[in-house]
Structure formats: structure tokens, C-alpha cells
Amino acid sequence: MRAWLSILSLLIIAPHWDGPQRLGLLDRNATITATRVPLDPEHPHQRRVGRLTYLGGVALESRDPVFGGFSAMTLQGDRFTLISDGGGIVRFGLDAQGRISTPSIAELPDGPGAGWEKRDRDSESVIIDAATGDLLIGFERANEIWRYDAGLTRAIGHSGPRAMRRWDENGGSEAMVRLADGRTIVFAESTPSKRKPGRLALSFAGDPTRAPEANFSFVYVPPKGYDPSDAALLPDGRILMLNRRFSAPFDFTAKLTVVDPRAIRAGARVGGVEIAMIDAPLTRDNFEGLVVAQEGRATVIWLVSDDNQFMFERTLLMKFRIDSLPR
């Protein structure tokens, strides 16, 4: 009885908590639905955009209010892994008819900070280490890179490279790609270069979680008015960049450009060649995730959008075939 009275007294005299609200966690039993979307709602038979052919796509939905906010994506076989900017993990298969199979939901097991706030798990970019199957995830705000096992069940290591410490809190490691020669390239979303127009970027000699200071900086020049939002390796060794532009109140445009990694040198200013622009009246949203895959001889790409968990935006997952690339 004395113990219960002590607990009651503490509850009465304890000050009210008015700190930051606890980060919402995904419901592991949430149902995910997929609704097919056309490339052009007004012309449903249109399939070409730039050098791409649209192969189909879906809008993903769930009644779980935490669902969405996906900024990073991997694809292995027909199984997607979407990672939200709050550390949520959503995995599923998707067939040619746009039907979801064997979905699973989890949370990152560790990361920057305590995990109480969204800023502690603001994951924006991901790559797969082909040698081990581990995943490397770039975190905005903390400007750190973390390595996880293939199942995203435990953190293996992490680093906060000195060169990234002064990157904008909300404009950090938005895009990351592993080149064929083992280098890892990390692009800042909005952190500008003080000397040359463009966005800061780093070329790491290998794994940035194991040798974070073995790097040099260069400047990436996105299309005018755009920010880099993801990157992926093309079969020919070049980099496919996803660039995104926001226009008030709720409009987004995306441009895909091809960057030659041979141009990446210390202090260099590197741009790309545009291959497609996804703009009105085409189906589009805040595209932040990109993967490249091979299907036979065809090179295909998938784009995923970050809906910011906002009612006027959607989570779109769209597939395109690359018909040609600039030489």
C-alpha cells in the first residue's frame, strides 16, 4: 500500500511533459493496397516520356496514418524494400498486374539519436553492398551513414564523416550510389558549394562507414531549379540521377540525368545529360527513390514518391524502360 501511495504521489507532483511528440511507428499488421495508375490520366494510352517507356505503376495506400514518407528503396528480384524518413521498413512483392504479395513491416533497429523523434531516423538514401548483402543508409539531419545487415535486423557500424558535418541539416545525404570500381558517391540535396554553383558531393574510396575520411569533394550540378533526390548505377557504369523540383502549393517535377563518373575528380564541377522529364500533365509526385534493374536485355527503372504523409500527396511506385541512353 505504501508503494502504491508513493507512485500516486509522483504522478500528482510530476510536471507535465511538453517535449517533442514520440515518433509514430508503423502498424505491423497494416493492410497495404495498390491501385494502378496511368502515365497520363487524360491520355491513358500514352507510354513514352523522353527516352523512357512507361511499363506501369501503382499508388500505394494504407489506413495506417504512419504509412508513407518513403525516400529510399531497394529491389531484389521482385521484392521491394521501402524505407521511410521516419525509419519505417515496408517490404512486399509486386506482380505484373500490380498486385501486392507477402507484405511485411518493421522499423530500423538503430540509428542516429534515440529514435524518439523523426529527425533521429530521417533516412534518405540506401545502397546494397554486393559483396556482403549489407545495406548502407544515409541519414539527413545527423549527416551520418549507417551499415545494417541484409535483413535490417541489426546495425553493424556507422560514421559521421567530417566533410559532411557542415552539410545543411535538412539537405544532407539525399542520394548515394556504389560505383563498379567500389567507390561510394554521396550527394547533398541542397547544401551549396561556396566556390562553384551546384550541390556538394563526396567520393569515398570505399565504404564510408569503415573509412569515412578517405574521400574528396566535388560539385554536382543538377538541372536549374532542381535538387538531387536519388542516384543509381546503370549497367554501363554511369550514374542515373533523379532530380526533383517543388513548386507551390503542391506540385512536383522530376528530371532524370546521366552522369559520367569519369568526370568525378577532386574539386570538379560535374553535370549530367537529361533523358526524361516527368511534368504536367503526367502522373507525378515527390519522387525521392530510384532503382535500376535488368529484365533480360532491357534496363528498367522504378521511381517511388515521398508523400510526406500529407493528404494532398501520394505514394507512387512507377516503372519505366530505358529505350536509349546518350553516348
HUDA-V596287 format. One record per pair of residues at least 24 apart in sequence whose ideal C-beta (glycine too) atoms are under 10 Angstrom apart, sorted by the first residue. I is the first residue (numbers start at 1). J is the second residue. If there is no record, write none. Layout:
{{I,J} {I,J}}
//
This chain:
{{19,116} {19,117} {20,116} {20,117} {20,118} {20,119} {21,116} {21,117} {21,118} {22,115} {22,116} {22,117} {23,66} {23,86} {23,87} {23,88} {23,107} {23,113} {23,114} {23,115} {23,116} {23,117} {23,118} {23,119} {23,120} {23,121} {24,64} {24,65} {24,66} {24,67} {24,86} {24,88} {24,118} {24,309} {25,64} {25,66} {25,86} {25,87} {25,88} {25,105} {25,106} {25,107} {25,115} {26,62} {26,64} {26,65} {26,66} {26,67} {26,68} {26,84} {26,86} {26,87} {26,88} {26,89} {26,90} {26,105} {26,106} {26,107} {27,62} {27,63} {27,64} {27,65} {27,66} {27,67} {27,105} {28,64} {28,103} {28,104} {28,105} {28,106} {28,107} {29,64} {29,103} {29,105} {30,62} {30,63} {30,64} {30,65} {30,66} {30,67} {30,90} {30,103} {30,105} {31,61} {31,62} {31,63} {31,64} {31,67} {31,100} {31,103} {32,60} {32,61} {32,62} {32,63} {32,64} {32,67} {32,90} {32,92} {32,100} {32,103} {32,105} {32,315} {33,58} {33,59} {33,60} {33,61} {33,62} {33,63} {33,100} {34,58} {34,59} {34,60} {34,61} {34,92} {34,94} {34,95} {34,97} {34,98} {34,99} {34,100} {34,315} {34,317} {35,59} {35,60} {35,61} {35,98} {35,314} {36,97} {36,98} {36,99} {37,98} {37,283} {37,314} {37,316} {37,317} {37,318} {38,282} {38,283} {39,278} {39,281} {39,282} {39,283} {39,284} {39,318} {39,320} {40,280} {40,281} {40,282} {40,283} {41,281} {41,282} {41,283} {42,281} {42,282} {43,281} {43,282} {46,281} {46,282} {47,320} {47,321} {48,276} {48,320} {48,323} {49,256} {49,275} {49,276} {49,277} {49,278} {49,279} {49,282} {49,320} {50,255} {50,256} {50,274} {50,275} {50,276} {50,277} {50,278} {50,320} {50,322} {50,323} {50,324} {51,256} {51,258} {51,274} {51,275} {51,276} {51,320} {51,321} {51,322} {51,323} {51,324} {51,325} {51,326} {52,256} {52,275} {52,276} {52,278} {52,300} {52,301} {52,319} {52,320} {52,321} {52,322} {52,323} {52,324} {53,298} {53,300} {53,319} {53,320} {53,321} {53,322} {53,323} {54,278} {54,282} {54,283} {54,318} {54,319} {54,320} {54,321} {55,96} {55,295} {55,298} {55,300} {55,301} {55,302} {55,318} {55,319} {55,320} {55,321} {56,94} {56,96} {56,97} {56,98} {56,317} {56,318} {56,319} {56,320} {57,94} {57,98} {57,283} {57,302} {57,303} {57,304} {57,316} {57,317} {57,318} {57,319} {57,320} {58,94} {58,97} {58,98} {58,99} {58,100} {58,315} {58,316} {58,317} {58,318} {58,319} {59,98} {59,283} {59,285} {59,305} {59,307} {59,314} {59,315} {59,316} {59,317} {59,318} {60,90} {60,92} {60,94} {60,100} {60,304} {60,305} {60,307} {60,314} {60,315} {60,316} {60,317} {61,307} {61,314} {61,315} {62,90} {62,103} {62,105} {62,315} {64,88} {64,105} {65,309} {66,105} {66,309} {67,105} {67,307} {67,309} {67,315} {68,305} {68,306} {68,307} {68,308} {68,309} {68,310} {68,313} {68,314} {68,315} {69,118} {69,122} {69,123} {69,286} {69,288} {69,306} {69,307} {69,308} {69,309} {69,310} {69,313} {69,315} {70,123} {70,286} {70,288} {70,289} {70,304} {70,305} {70,306} {70,307} {70,315} {70,316} {70,317} {71,122} {71,123} {71,124} {71,125} {71,126} {71,138} {71,140} {71,174} {71,229} {71,230} {71,286} {71,287} {71,288} {71,289} {71,304} {71,305} {71,306} {71,308} {72,123} {72,124} {72,125} {72,126} {72,127} {72,135} {72,137} {72,138} {72,174} {72,175} {72,176} {72,230} {72,288} {72,289} {72,290} {72,291} {72,304} {72,306} {73,125} {73,126} {73,230} {73,232} {73,288} {73,289} {73,290} {73,291} {73,302} {73,303} {73,304} {73,317} {74,126} {74,127} {74,128} {74,135} {74,152} {74,289} {74,291} {75,128} {75,232} {75,289} {75,291} {75,292} {75,293} {75,300} {75,301} {75,302} {75,304} {76,128} {76,133} {76,150} {76,291} {76,293} {77,293} {78,293} {79,104} {80,289} {80,291} {80,302} {80,304} {80,317} {81,106} {81,126} {81,128} {81,135} {81,152} {81,291} {82,126} {82,289} {82,304} {82,306} {82,315} {82,317} {83,108} {83,121} {83,123} {83,124} {83,125} {83,126} {83,135} {83,137} {83,152} {83,289} {83,304} {84,108} {84,118} {84,121} {84,122} {84,123} {84,306} {84,307} {84,309} {84,315} {85,118} {85,119} {85,121} {85,122} {85,123} {85,124} {85,139} {85,140} {85,141} {85,288} {85,306} {85,308} {85,309} {86,115} {86,117} {86,118} {86,119} {86,120} {86,121} {86,122} {86,123} {86,309} {87,111} {87,112} {87,115} {87,118} {87,120} {87,121} {87,122} {87,123} {87,137} {87,139} {87,152} {88,121} {88,123} {89,123} {89,148} {89,151} {89,152} {90,315} {91,151} {91,152} {92,317} {94,302} {94,317} {94,319} {96,319} {98,317} {98,319} {106,151} {106,152} {106,153} {107,152} {108,135} {108,137} {108,139} {108,146} {108,148} {108,152} {108,153} {108,155} {109,148} {109,149} {109,151} {109,152} {109,153} {109,154} {109,155} {110,146} {110,148} {110,154} {110,155} {110,156} {110,158} {111,137} {111,139} {111,142} {111,144} {111,146} {111,148} {111,155} {111,158} {112,139} {112,140} {112,141} {112,142} {112,143} {112,144} {112,146} {112,158} {112,160} {113,139} {113,141} {113,142} {113,144} {117,141} {118,309} {119,169} {119,170} {122,169} {122,170} {122,172} {122,173} {123,173} {124,171} {124,172} {124,173} {124,174} {124,175} {124,176} {124,189} {124,229} {124,230} {124,288} {124,289} {124,306} {125,172} {125,173} {125,174} {125,175} {125,176} {125,177} {125,186} {125,187} {125,189} {125,228} {125,229} {125,230} {125,231} {125,288} {125,289} {125,290} {126,152} {126,176} {126,230} {126,289} {126,291} {127,175} {127,176} {127,177} {127,178} {127,184} {127,185} {127,186} {127,231} {127,232} {127,233} {128,178} {128,291} {129,178} {129,184} {129,207} {129,209} {130,178} {130,180} {130,182} {131,182} {131,207} {132,156} {132,207} {134,207} {134,209} {136,176} {136,178} {136,184} {136,186} {136,207} {136,208} {136,209} {137,173} {137,176} {137,209} {138,164} {138,172} {138,173} {138,174} {138,175} {138,176} {138,184} {138,186} {138,187} {138,208} {139,172} {139,173} {140,167} {140,168} {140,169} {140,170} {140,171} {140,172} {140,173} {140,174} {140,188} {140,189} {141,167} {141,168} {141,169} {141,170} {141,171} {141,172} {141,173} {142,169} {142,172} {142,173} {143,167} {143,168} {143,169} {143,171} {143,172} {143,173} {143,186} {143,188} {143,191} {144,172} {144,173} {144,208} {144,209} {144,212} {145,173} {145,176} {145,184} {145,186} {145,204} {145,207} {145,208} {145,209} {145,212} {146,209} {147,207} {147,208} {147,209} {147,210} {148,209} {155,209} {156,209} {156,210} {157,207} {157,209} {157,210} {158,208} {158,209} {158,212} {159,204} {159,207} {159,208} {159,209} {159,210} {159,211} {159,212} {159,213} {160,208} {160,209} {160,212} {161,186} {161,202} {161,204} {161,208} {161,209} {161,211} {161,212} {161,213} {161,214} {161,215} {162,212} {162,213} {162,215} {163,200} {163,202} {163,204} {163,208} {163,212} {163,213} {163,215} {163,216} {163,217} {164,188} {164,191} {164,200} {164,202} {164,208} {164,212} {164,215} {164,217} {166,191} {166,200} {167,191} {167,199} {167,200} {167,202} {168,192} {168,199} {168,200} {171,199} {171,200} {171,227} {172,200} {173,201} {173,202} {173,208} {174,199} {174,227} {174,228} {174,229} {174,230} {174,231} {174,242} {174,244} {174,288} {175,199} {175,201} {175,220} {175,227} {175,228} {175,229} {175,230} {175,231} {175,232} {175,239} {175,241} {175,242} {175,243} {175,288} {175,289} {175,290} {176,202} {176,204} {176,208} {176,230} {176,231} {176,232} {177,230} {177,231} {177,232} {177,233} {177,234} {177,239} {177,240} {177,241} {177,259} {177,261} {177,290} {177,292} {178,204} {178,206} {178,207} {178,231} {178,232} {178,233} {179,203} {179,204} {179,233} {179,237} {179,238} {179,239} {179,261} {179,264} {180,233} {180,234} {180,235} {180,236} {180,237} {180,238} {180,261} {181,205} {181,206} {181,237} {181,261} {182,206} {182,207} {183,214} {183,215} {183,261} {183,264} {184,208} {184,209} {184,211} {184,215} {185,215} {185,218} {185,220} {185,231} {185,233} {185,239} {185,259} {185,261} {185,264} {185,270} {186,215} {186,231} {187,218} {187,220} {187,222} {187,227} {187,228} {187,229} {187,230} {187,231} {187,239} {187,241} {187,259} {188,217} {188,219} {188,220} {188,227} {188,228} {189,222} {189,227} {189,228} {189,229} {189,230} {189,244} {189,288} {190,222} {190,227} {190,228} {191,227} {192,219} {193,217} {193,218} {193,219} {193,220} {193,221} {193,267} {193,269} {195,219} {195,267} {195,269} {196,221} {196,267} {196,268} {196,269} {197,221} {197,224} {197,269} {198,222} {198,228} {198,269} {198,270} {198,271} {199,226} {199,227} {199,228} {199,243} {201,228} {201,231} {201,264} {201,268} {201,270} {203,261} {203,264} {203,265} {203,266} {203,268} {215,266} {216,264} {216,265} {216,266} {216,267} {216,268} {217,266} {217,267} {217,268} {218,263} {218,264} {218,265} {218,266} {218,267} {218,268} {218,269} {218,270} {219,267} {219,268} {219,269} {219,270} {219,271} {220,257} {220,259} {220,264} {220,268} {220,269} {220,270} {220,271} {220,272} {221,257} {221,259} {221,269} {221,270} {221,271} {221,272} {222,255} {222,257} {222,271} {222,272} {223,253} {223,255} {223,256} {223,257} {223,271} {223,272} {223,274} {223,277} {224,255} {225,253} {225,255} {226,253} {226,254} {226,255} {226,257} {226,277} {228,257} {228,259} {228,272} {229,254} {229,286} {229,287} {229,288} {229,289} {229,290} {229,303} {229,305} {229,306} {230,287} {230,288} {230,289} {230,290} {230,291} {230,303} {230,304} {231,257} {231,259} {231,290} {231,292} {232,289} {232,290} {232,291} {232,292} {232,293} {232,301} {232,302} {233,261} {233,291} {233,292} {234,258} {234,259} {234,292} {234,299} {234,301} {234,322} {234,325} {235,292} {235,293} {235,294} {235,297} {235,299} {235,322} {235,325} {236,260} {236,299} {236,325} {237,261} {237,262} {238,262} {238,272} {238,273} {238,325} {238,326} {239,264} {239,270} {239,272} {239,292} {240,272} {240,275} {240,290} {240,291} {240,292} {240,299} {240,301} {240,322} {240,325} {241,270} {241,271} {241,272} {241,273} {241,274} {241,275} {241,290} {242,278} {242,287} {242,288} {242,289} {242,290} {242,301} {242,303} {242,304} {243,272} {243,274} {243,277} {243,287} {244,278} {244,284} {244,285} {244,286} {244,287} {244,288} {244,305} {244,306} {245,277} {245,279} {246,286} {247,279} {247,280} {249,312} {250,285} {250,286} {250,308} {250,310} {250,311} {250,312} {250,313} {251,279} {251,280} {251,284} {251,285} {251,286} {252,278} {252,279} {252,280} {252,284} {252,285} {252,286} {252,287} {252,288} {252,305} {252,306} {252,313} {253,277} {253,278} {253,279} {253,280} {253,282} {253,284} {253,287} {254,278} {254,279} {254,282} {254,284} {254,285} {254,286} {254,287} {254,288} {254,290} {254,303} {254,305} {255,279} {255,287} {256,287} {256,290} {256,301} {256,303} {256,320} {256,322} {257,326} {258,322} {258,325} {258,326} {260,326} {272,326} {273,325} {273,326} {273,327} {274,326} {275,322} {275,323} {275,324} {275,325} {275,326} {276,301} {276,320} {276,322} {276,323} {278,303} {278,318} {278,320} {282,318} {283,314} {283,316} {283,318} {284,314} {284,316} {284,318} {285,312} {285,313} {285,314} {285,315} {285,316} {285,318} {286,310} {286,313} {286,314} {286,315} {286,316} {287,316} {287,318} {289,317} {291,319} {292,322} {293,319} {295,319} {295,321} {298,322} {298,323} {299,323} {299,325}}
//
